């Protein structure tokens, strides 16, 4: 799924999923099998193969929902 990553005013990483009209802060980052796994405040886990650097945000990237 396509998601947009950005950094909010408080300096936290935020994920926006347009198809679900969902915007949540990232509460945890871990290493997964194929890349980084970000855990959102609502409990979703999204895996990113190529996570962009914070200075390159906002950016739309491809993610895989794990949970």
SULNORTA-V647972 format. One record per pair of residues at least 4 apart in sequence whose ideal C-beta (glycine too) atoms are under 7 Angstrom apart, sorted by the first residue. I is the first residue (numbers start at 1). J is the second residue. Records with the same first field share a line. If there is no record, write none. Layout:
BEGIN
I=J  J
END
This chain:
BEGIN
1=17  19  63  65
2=60  62
3=15  16  17  46  61  63
4=16  58  60
5=13  15  52  57  58  59  61
6=14  57  58
7=11  12  13  54  57
8=12  14
12=25  26
13=26
14=23  25
15=24  26  38  40  46
16=23
17=22
24=40  41  42
25=41
26=38  39  40
27=39  40  41
28=39
29=36  38
30=37
31=36
32=36  37  47
34=47  49
35=47  48  49  50  51
36=48  51
37=45  47  66
38=46  48
39=45
40=44  46
44=65  67
45=66  67
46=63  64  65  66
47=63  64  66
48=61  63
50=61
52=56  57  59  61
END
